[in-house]
Amino acid sequence: MTQTLTAQDAFRAAYDNRYTWDKDFPGFTADVTFTHGEESHSGQVTIKPDMSFEVTGIEDEAAKKEIEGQLWEMTIHRVRRTFEESHGKNSFEFGEKDANGAQEIKVTGASMGNSYKIKNDTVTFVNRKIRNVIVNINTFETLDTDEGYLSLGYDSVYFDAETKEPQGGTTLFRDSFEKIDGYYVLTKREITSKENDEVVGEKVFTFSNIKF
């Protein structure tokens, strides 16, 4: 007898297929360089086993905050939480299926109104409301490791939650990873901001000399 896969089963499979750092993650230090236009700032970063982090060696507060923002993004996506911890208060139902085979998963419960698209146990699209804005994240390139997938290419667009009008154009992300001492670590992130298909800003974060 064939067992029918529920929307929760399908989404759980994609959730569990994300690459995360395990409980033995020891933390690491790295040199960091942040480039924005003609400006360049270099310093050091530390990510601790509990996922807290710090930036040192950079006096420019705006540049330091930019790097801290990327470390927050890095750690929030690598921390390992069970499906129940992240989505225990949500329920899921199937939506439409795209021509390319991506399946929409609609969320009800605590995160009512959010939705995802999944394909081959990978989350390819996120629609999430954050206070008064809606963010859409479209993933178009991934790296399949033996321990889960990592997003290499993705873009984000923000919308006003009330009017549904776009805010601030499109932001394109390109990530590079390297496996060091058993852990995949972000070594480069390129962020390109576009408005009406015209590039209006570029930021590059490079992490090197990574030591666990």
ABEGO torsion letter per residue (X at the ends): XBBBBBAAAAAAAAAAABBBBBAABAEBBBBBBBBBEABBBBBBBBBBAAGBBBBBGBABAAAAAAAAAAAAAAAAAABBBBAAAAAAABBBBBBBBBAAGBBBBBBBEAABGBBBBBBGGBBABBBBBBEABBBBBBBABBBBBAAEBBBABBBBBBBBAAAGBBBGEBBBBBBBBBBBGGBBBBABBBBBBBBGGBBABBBBBBBBGBBX
